[in-house]
Amino acid sequence: MKLYNLKEHQEQVSFGQAVRQGLGSNQGLFFPAELPYFDNVEALLDMDFNSRSSKILSAFIGEELAAETVGQMVGNAFQFPAPVEKVTDDVFALELFHGPTLAFKDFGGRFMAQSLAAVSDAEGNITILTATSGDTGAAVAHAFYGMENIKVVILYPKGKISPLQEKMFCTLGGNITTVAVNGTFDDCQALVKQAFDDAELRQEVGLNSANSINISRLMAQICYYFEAVAQLPKDKRNELVISVPSGNFGNLTAGLLAKAIGLPVKRFIAATNVNDTVPRYLKTGTWAPEPTVPTISNAMDVSQPNNWPRIEELCRLKGWGLDELGYGAVTDEQTAETLKAMEEADYLCEPHGAIAYRVLTEQLTEGETGLFLCTAHPAKFKEVVDEILGKDIPLPAPLAKHNAMELLSLERDNDFEQLKVVLRATQ
Ligand SMILES: *Cc1c(COP(=O)(O)O)cnc(C)c1O
């Protein structure tokens, strides 16, 4: 598989290089030079999740990794289901929160960990250094936990992530080191950047990023779109509209890639909160990011979505007009209202999924089937959901288990020298 840099098309890399590097020069995203195409989608949909996923991923990376290896990677990464639940006669939920950290980021994070292990030379140590404001850190920590030759160091702003989020990934130990930094999320990101800019340190500890723009994450996410359609009744597959709650737009990119390689989807909808750079762009044609506003769907509080250039490139290559994309932006008040309405329809959701549901049901027309993505377990946003619904939703087993464990984080100042000591000590 060859990929090119969207900012400098002459820079071409292999899958292995793209996974190890994350970004190309000039901060350019990598994009596949060729996409596979499945003529016989029916046969693909008849397969089980892991066999089908191995087949899809092999079509991308089969030249570099043997089918057996890809099968093992998929088996290790996807150890949990992605069930489709019926919400109303024409509307279905794709639940992507049954992994170890209860959010869809487990799919991409775990496959990225497998990919990195598969494409790295076994000689040197690898240190994954990343900063998190909550969910990504948990997915990355669990994905790499227990892997040989890979150390993980995760920085987060002390006291600025929810206690439940902190318990989820700061209780693992082993090859996972977590550092509560006396500073903000931006400070953490700046420390990570400083580490990557230090060539000597980078070499010494084998620094690698587990960045959210890594192509391996998107490829893993393609697989659950096929899984969703495979679970729909056959008479509901023809006029399918899929609504994706979007922040950095990786999830929507993966959905469009699924369509590009043969999955029959009539239309996608980009659903956001009031951080609505993309909906405004689709409406007016002007890209005008505004300062990010905090919302109750905070995993989507992004006003400069990183993955958008990939969507534009894909549409250009496929000859799809951007006007074929549905879009909508939802306020916190509307999100709360929708959560309540969904509960009355007997479906317990959380803010991100509710946004996708709302825009979907507003735009679905007669004869169409709707599918919306549920990106996190309701208990992951327990404070907000409890308050809106007047409930006390129980913690699912993985959250309850980690909640009862001891925090193992180190505490450090916002100081690069202290970070260097930590990184060296983990080797
Ligand atoms: C990350 C995240 C999103 C946004 O997904 P993108 O791929 O960045 O658009 C939505 N919901 C939840 C719960 C998330 O953690």
The ligand as an SDF file (V2000), in Angstrom:
LIG
                    3D

 15 15  0  0  0  0  0  0  0  0999 V2000
  -13.5080   11.2960   19.6330 C   0  0  0  0  0  0  0  0  0  0  0  0
  -14.9770   11.2620   19.8290 C   0  0  0  0  0  0  0  0  0  0  0  0
  -15.8920   11.7620   18.8600 C   0  0  0  0  0  0  0  0  0  0  0  0
  -15.4330   12.4600   17.6100 C   0  0  0  0  0  0  0  0  0  0  0  0
  -14.9180   11.5790   16.6530 O   0  0  0  0  0  0  0  0  0  0  0  0
  -14.0470   12.1360   15.4230 P   0  0  0  0  0  0  0  0  0  0  0  0
  -13.5560   10.9290   14.7240 O   0  0  0  0  0  0  0  0  0  0  0  0
  -12.9490   12.9410   16.0390 O   0  0  0  0  0  0  0  0  0  0  0  0
  -14.9500   12.9840   14.5870 O   0  0  0  0  0  0  0  0  0  0  0  0
  -17.2390   11.5980   19.0830 C   0  0  0  0  0  0  0  0  0  0  0  0
  -17.6970   11.0180   20.2200 N   0  0  0  0  0  0  0  0  0  0  0  0
  -16.8720   10.5430   21.1720 C   0  0  0  0  0  0  0  0  0  0  0  0
  -17.4500    9.9440   22.4050 C   0  0  0  0  0  0  0  0  0  0  0  0
  -15.4780   10.6400   21.0290 C   0  0  0  0  0  0  0  0  0  0  0  0
  -14.6530   10.1810   21.9990 O   0  0  0  0  0  0  0  0  0  0  0  0
  1  2  1  0
  2  3  1  0
  2 14  2  0
  3  4  1  0
  3 10  2  0
  4  5  1  0
  5  6  1  0
  6  7  2  0
  6  8  1  0
  6  9  1  0
 10 11  1  0
 11 12  2  0
 12 13  1  0
 12 14  1  0
 14 15  1  0
M  END
$$$$
